Amino acid sequence: MKTLLLVYHSLTGGTRQMAEAAARGGQAQSDVQVRLLLAVKAQPADVLAADGYIFATPECLAAMAGLMKDFFDRTYYPVLERLNGRPYAILVCAGSDGQNAARQIERIATGWRLRTIAEPIIVCTHAQTPEAIFAPKVISPDDLARCEELGAALATGLAMGIF
Ligand SMILES: Cc1cc2nc3c(=O)[nH]c(=O)nc-3n(C[C@H](O)[C@H](O)[C@H](O)COP(=O)(O)O)c2cc1C
């Protein structure tokens, strides 16, 4: 059975909802095992054991979240050259931008020789003030549906051996 690994970090819940939606989409494909792991918990062995990936992060200070970076810092070299060609996709929850977080993960994925299966999904929560930044986030049904479709597409491709 193929495994889809979702690695995420979330401070105020937006990215978590996006990652959970993508996981739901993946779970609709019964031939694929879906693992949803917090970035702080994910280890090199988890990365090696998976066949495809979704990386989900908030954008913080024009970068991926620090704990998502910590995940890549801990796992990058232990699995280098052993993931070549595997498929992946990116989810970003941002206040108003999100492009740089996506770009950073794309560069790491290029180093791992992963293959992208879709454009990053970037959802903006429009949080600008200190109060809004730290308020719990609610992602719209439409945006969650996009994440769910992405998870389903990646899982279906894995199950069918397309990727
Ligand atoms: C310290 C900090 C820095 C942030 N910097 C950015 C930023 O550079 N660009 C952006 O679009 N949003 C930025 N945001 C907004 C978050 O991306 C936004 O609140 C998002 O919903 C967080 O995702 P989460 O709900 O999964 O934690 C920042 C938030 C925090 C707490």
The ligand as an SDF file (V2000), in Angstrom:
LIG
                    3D

 31 33  0  0  0  0  0  0  0  0999 V2000
    5.0190   36.3230   13.4750 C   0  0  0  0  0  0  0  0  0  0  0  0
    4.0940   36.2880   12.2700 C   0  0  0  0  0  0  0  0  0  0  0  0
    4.5600   36.7410   11.0590 C   0  0  0  0  0  0  0  0  0  0  0  0
    3.7370   36.7180    9.9230 C   0  0  0  0  0  0  0  0  0  0  0  0
    4.2340   37.1080    8.7220 N   0  0  0  0  0  0  0  0  0  0  0  0
    3.4820   37.0020    7.6110 C   0  0  0  0  0  0  0  0  0  0  0  0
    4.0320   37.2870    6.3320 C   0  0  0  0  0  0  0  0  0  0  0  0
    5.2040   37.5990    6.1650 O   0  0  0  0  0  0  0  0  0  0  0  0
    3.2330   37.1900    5.2400 N   0  0  0  0  0  0  0  0  0  0  0  0
    1.9120   36.8150    5.3490 C   0  0  0  0  0  0  0  0  0  0  0  0
    1.2210   36.7490    4.3370 O   0  0  0  0  0  0  0  0  0  0  0  0
    1.3610   36.5200    6.5520 N   0  0  0  0  0  0  0  0  0  0  0  0
    2.1290   36.5800    7.6830 C   0  0  0  0  0  0  0  0  0  0  0  0
    1.5840   36.2600    8.9090 N   0  0  0  0  0  0  0  0  0  0  0  0
    0.1660   35.8650    8.9950 C   0  0  0  0  0  0  0  0  0  0  0  0
   -0.0380   34.3600    9.0450 C   0  0  0  0  0  0  0  0  0  0  0  0
    0.5160   33.7440    7.9070 O   0  0  0  0  0  0  0  0  0  0  0  0
   -1.5320   34.0670    9.1310 C   0  0  0  0  0  0  0  0  0  0  0  0
   -1.9990   34.5440   10.3680 O   0  0  0  0  0  0  0  0  0  0  0  0
   -1.8870   32.5970    8.9520 C   0  0  0  0  0  0  0  0  0  0  0  0
   -3.2700   32.4500    9.1150 O   0  0  0  0  0  0  0  0  0  0  0  0
   -1.1700   31.7260    9.9650 C   0  0  0  0  0  0  0  0  0  0  0  0
   -1.4840   30.3690    9.7380 O   0  0  0  0  0  0  0  0  0  0  0  0
   -1.9990   29.4540   10.9350 P   0  0  0  0  0  0  0  0  0  0  0  0
   -3.4080   29.8800   11.2370 O   0  0  0  0  0  0  0  0  0  0  0  0
   -1.9210   28.0700   10.3950 O   0  0  0  0  0  0  0  0  0  0  0  0
   -1.0860   29.6490   12.0930 O   0  0  0  0  0  0  0  0  0  0  0  0
    2.4000   36.2520   10.0530 C   0  0  0  0  0  0  0  0  0  0  0  0
    1.9490   35.7780   11.3030 C   0  0  0  0  0  0  0  0  0  0  0  0
    2.7830   35.7830   12.3980 C   0  0  0  0  0  0  0  0  0  0  0  0
    2.2800   35.2550   13.7180 C   0  0  0  0  0  0  0  0  0  0  0  0
  1  2  1  0
  2  3  1  0
  2 30  2  0
  3  4  2  0
  4  5  1  0
  4 28  1  0
  5  6  2  0
  6  7  1  0
  6 13  1  0
  7  8  2  0
  7  9  1  0
  9 10  1  0
 10 11  2  0
 10 12  1  0
 12 13  2  0
 13 14  1  0
 14 15  1  0
 14 28  1  0
 15 16  1  0
 16 17  1  0
 16 18  1  0
 18 19  1  0
 18 20  1  0
 20 21  1  0
 20 22  1  0
 22 23  1  0
 23 24  1  0
 24 25  2  0
 24 26  1  0
 24 27  1  0
 28 29  2  0
 29 30  1  0
 30 31  1  0
M  END
$$$$
